[in-house]
Amino acid sequence: MKIVLLCLALVGATYAQSHLTREEARSRCLVDKPNVSQGVAYVADLDCAFYWQCDFAYTLLKNVTLKQCAIGSLWASMAYPAPPPAGEEAVVCVSCELQPDQLCRDKYLPLGKTEQCPVYTTPPPTTTEAPPPLGDKKCTLMPQKLAYQEIIGEESKVWYLNANQTVDCGHLIFNFDKCICDGKPEFPGRWNFDVNLNSDNNRIYAANEPVGTVGLSVIEPGCAEFNGSGGLQIPYFKNMRPRSSWVSAVVISRDGSQNAVILYECFSIFINGDEVSASVVVQNPLGEQQTLSVSVTAPPAGYALVILRWDGKVLTLTLIDDGIVYQDSAQVLEDPDNDFIWSIVCLPQQPLFVGYVPSDYNKPGLPGSYSGNICLLYFTDKLYDNDDDVEADIRLDYIGPQW
């Protein structure tokens, strides 16, 4: 999930502010938040190793979280020292040596002896911690010469060989390719609905709107029960960059009596009796757009897997119900002078709606809200050659009813 982080003023200036509490950060989120898709952040507690992040679901503030930059990096404005308008600075975690703010450097970089910015030479062991069971993965971060080894069964903890101790990445995972604590991959985004309404890797979250209209099913483990008066919103898809390859997949219950929304905006899937239909808007590098629509008709036999797959040229809708495969596809109208790869585009500032469209969303002809169980949401930008491979990846961690 790409988080758009913004700060209130120049990073160098923010260190002079008073202590920023969670409630103060929350107030700033509500008052100062700019018109961004995923979040807004403020410097935390005069400390450039941390920042407050405010996450929104559509227009509602859902979380205010204190986050820490990965070890070896510090919070900084890439616009520094040029002063952009207040609240419009892009903020990222940069490597310690690239942090431009002198107050921050004075705190973390002298002699390189801080936990956030470790010493560049190998330190002597500082603990007598017994090593946990270690795996085969190892890496060394250069030029700092920081050596790490895998701890079996852990993805957020790693054994720090230089000091013979465990390093905890917190909400991040340890990336052995980069040899740093890093964010989890954006995709695949998967909802199995076995614990809560968030995706399994918690990188792409969903909001229940109105609250209480969707809940975990007590009858079908691994399913979310939609009561027909609301649904989920996934704000990640606001301003999602164009995707030349894409897969959306859902597992749903069908009874043949509904005209309802399954997914809407960016890519849409509807059911109407025995029919399942889908559509997307695609765009070529010249900005020219086409709308592609596909549909299949199949009598409902319980739970069905619906796969909507885009490969840059062809949109394919596949429905698998009771082991029977139904399929339809549509191809872009080609320009004889240009062999373009086309991309799915999302409307600015619109989340993906699951199971409903808000009542104030004034678009005529839209179906109603969905009543039933959704047992999987699956999104990825991986390019697949066929739907068998998509289904195989979906089944890897699937725990709900079969289709």
N, C-alpha and C positions, 0 to 999 in steps of 0.2 A: 504494500500500500504505500503509495507515495504521499507523504504528509507535507502539506504546504505550511511552513512555519514562518510566522511573521512576528516582529517585535515592535515595541512601542516607540523607541527612539534609538539613537546610535548606541551600539553595544558599549563603546567606551564610556558613554554618558550614563548608562543604566547602573553601573557599579556605584555611582554616588547616591542612588536612591536608598530609601530606608528599607528595612526588612519587608519582604513581600510574603504575606501569609497565603494559605490556600483560599481563604474567603476573599482576600484582596484580588488574587488572581482570577477567581470566579467572577468578581464584579467587573474586572477589566474585560473578561471574555464577553460578558453580556453587553457592556457599554461600547467597548472599543473594537469589537471583532469586525474585521473588514469582510468584504464579500468574497470569501474564499470557500473552496469546496470541502476541505477536510479539517482544518484546525487553525489555531492561532497560538503563539507561544510568547512568554515573557521571561525575562531573566529572573532567576530564583535566588533569593537570600544572598545577594551580593557575590554569588559564586558562579564563575563561568564554566564549572563542570556540570552544572544543572540548569534545567529550564522547566517552566510550567507549560504544559500543553493542554489546550482546551479542545475537546472533540465534540462535534455537532452531528446530530442526525436530522437532516433536513434543516429546520429552523430551531430545533431544540438543543440546548446544551445538555450533553449526557455525562461527560466526565471531565474532571480537572485533575491531571496527573502530574506528579513531580517525576521528571525523567532525568537520567544521567547519561552524558555522552560516554561512548565506549572508552575503555582504558586506552590511553595514548592519544586522546582527542579532547578538544575543548569547544565550547559553544561560541560561535562567532558570526558576525554579519559579513557576508561576502561583499556587501556594498561599502564596507568600511574602507577608507575614511570619507568617501563621498556621502553627503547627507541627503538621502531620498526623503520623500514625504513621510511624516510620522505614521507608523503602522504599516509601512509598505516595504520593509526590508526583508529580503530573503535570508533566513537564518539556518545555518547548518552546523554540524559538528566537524571541525577540521583537526588535522593532526596538531599535536602540541606545538611543534616548532613553527607552524604556519599561523598560529593565533597572533593577530596583529596588536591586540590591546595591551598596553604596557602594564597596567594594573594587574591584569590576569597573568601576564608573563612573570611579573615579580612574585606572584604567589606560588606558581606551579613550576617554573623552569629553573630557578637558581640551583645549580649543582645537580639538577635532574633527580632530586631525591623525594619525590612525592608519589603516592600510590596512583594518582590519576595520570601522571607523566613520569613513568619509572626511569630509573637511572639507565644510561646508555651502555654502561659496562656491566658485566655480570656481577650481581651482588652475591655475597655469601648467604647460605641458608639462614633463614630467620626463624624457622619454626621446627618443631620436632613432630609435626603431623605425620602420621603413618599414611603412606600412599594408598588410595583406594584402588580397586581393581582397574587396571589401565588397559586401554585398547591399543591398536597398532598405529592409529593416526598420530602423526607428529608434525610440527612446523616450527619455524624460527622466524620471528619478525625482524627484518633488517631495516635500517642499520642498527637498531637498538639491541639486536642479539637477544631477544626475548624468546625463550623456548617453551613450547607447550606440548602436552600429550593428552590424548583422549582419555576420558573417564568412562568406562563401560556403562551404558544405560543412561548417560547424561547428554543433553545437548546445550544446556545453559551453564554448565560447570566444566572446568578444564583443569588439569594439573599443570601448575607453573613450575617447570623444572629448575629455573634459576634459583628459586627460593624454597623449593620443596613444600608447596602449599597449594590448596585449592583456590582458584579464582572463579568467582560467581559473576556471570554476565547479566544477572537480573532478568529483565523482561526480554533480553536479546538472546541470541544463540551464538555459539562460537563457530566461526567460519574458518575451517582449516586451510582453505584455498587462499584467503586473505590474511589469515593468522591474526584475526581480531574478533572481538565481540561485534556482532552484526545483526541487523534486522532479519527476520524470517522472510523467505521469498514471498512475493505477493501471491503467486499462483502455484498450484491450484487453490482457489478459494472454495472451501468445502463446508457445507452445513450438514451434519449427520443428525442433529436434533436429539442427541442422547443426554446432554448435560444442560444446555441452555440454548438461547436463540442466536448466539454468536457463532461465527465460523470456527472450525476446529483449530486453526492456527492463530485465531484471534487477531489477524492482521486486517481483516475486512469485517466490520461489525454491522449489525442490523438493528433497527429500532422498531419496536412494536407501536404502531399508530392506528387508531387510538389504543392506549394501554389496556391490556386485558382481552383484546380480540384474538390473540394468538397465544397458545400455550403448548407445552409439551404434552403429548398424548399419553394417557395412562393405560390405554387399551393396546396401542401399537407402539412399542418401544422403538425409538429412533425416528419418530414422526412428530411434526408440529401440527396441531389441530387448529384450523382456521374456522371461526364461527360465522363467517359470512357478513360481518359488519366492519371489518378492518383488515389489516395485513401488516407487512413489513416494509420498511424503507431501507435501502442500502445506499448511503451517501457517497461511497467510493466512486460510483459511476458518474457523479457530476464532473463534467469536463474531463472524463477519461480520454486519454490521447487516442487517436485513431489506431485501430488494430487491423492489420492485414491478415491475421489468422485469429480465430476465436471459436470457443465452444461454450455453449450454455446447455446445461442438462438439469432436468428435474425428475423426481419420482413422485407421482401424484395418484390419488384415488379418483376414479371416475364412476359416475352412476348414470350418465347419459341424459340427465335432466337439466344440466346447467348451461347458461351462457355467461361465462365468467373470465376474468383476468387471471392469468397465471403469472406472467411477467409483463411489465410495461415500461417503456422508454428505453432508448438505446437499442434494445432488441425486445421484441414483443412476442408473447405466446398466449393464445386464447383457446378456450374450449367452448364449443357450442353443440350440445347434444353429442353425437358420435364424432363430430369433426374437431380436429386439432389443427390450428393454423398459426403461422408465425410470419413476422416481417422484420426487415432491417432497412436502414438507410445507409448506403455505401457511397464513398466519394473517391474520385481519382486525384492524382497529384495536381491537376489543373483546377480543382475545386468543384468540378461537375459532379452532380449527385444523381443517384438512381434509387428507387424504392423496390426492393425485391420481396415477393410474397410467396409462400408455399403452404400447402395444406394436405392433410390425409384424413380419410374417413375410416373409422374402425369401431366395431361394437365394443363397448367397455366390458372387460372381463375381470376387473379388480384393480390392481395397481399396475401402472404403466410407466416405463422409462421414456422420456422425451428428450431427444438430443437435437440441438440446433447447431450446425457446424458451418463455419465460413473459412474458405481457403484462399481468399484474395480474388477469386473469379466466380465461384459457385457457392450458393447457399443451399444446404441440404437439411431437410427435416426428417428425422427418423423417429418412429413410434414403435416401441416393443411392448406388446400386451399379450400376456399368456403365451409367451414364446414366439408369437407371430410378429414378423417385421413388416411395417408399412413405411413407405418412403416417398418423398417428393423433393424435387430440386429445381432451382432457378439460377440462370446464369446472367451476368451483366451483359448488356448490349455492347459489343466490342467496337472500338474505334479502329477502322482498317489501317489507319496511319500510325497508331500507337498501341503497343502491347502493355497496357497499364496494369499494375497491381492495385486493386481497389481495397479500401479500408472501411470498416464499420465506424461510424461517427456517432457520438452521443451529444444530446442537446445540452447547451450550457446551463449549469445550475439546476439540473433535474436529477434527483436520485433514481435508482431503479426501484419500482414498486413491485411488490410480491403479493399476489392474491387480491389486490384491490387497487383502486385509484381514488385519491381523496375527493370528497364531495365538492370541494371548492375548485377542483381542477376541471375547468369548464371546457370540455371537449365533447361535442355531440357524437353519438354513435358508439361510445365505449361500452363494453359489457359490464356486468355487475361484479360484486365481490364474490370471491370463491369460498365455498363451504365444503370442507373436507380435510384430508390429510396431505401434507407435503412432507416427504420423507428424505429428500435430498435436494440441495442446491449445489451446483458444481459449475465453476467458471475457470477457464484457463485460456491463455493466449498461445498455447502449444499448437503447432501445426500437425494435424493428423491426416493420414492418407485415407482412412476409412473409419467407420463407426465401430467396428469390432474392437479396434485398439482403444477407442474412447471408452467403450463399455468395460474393457478389461481394467483400465485405470480406475474407473468408477468403483468397480467391485473390490478393489484392494482393501479399502477401509469401510465399506458399506455395511451397515448393521440393521437396516430396516427390512420391511417385508419385500419379498421377491416379486418380480414382474414377469 
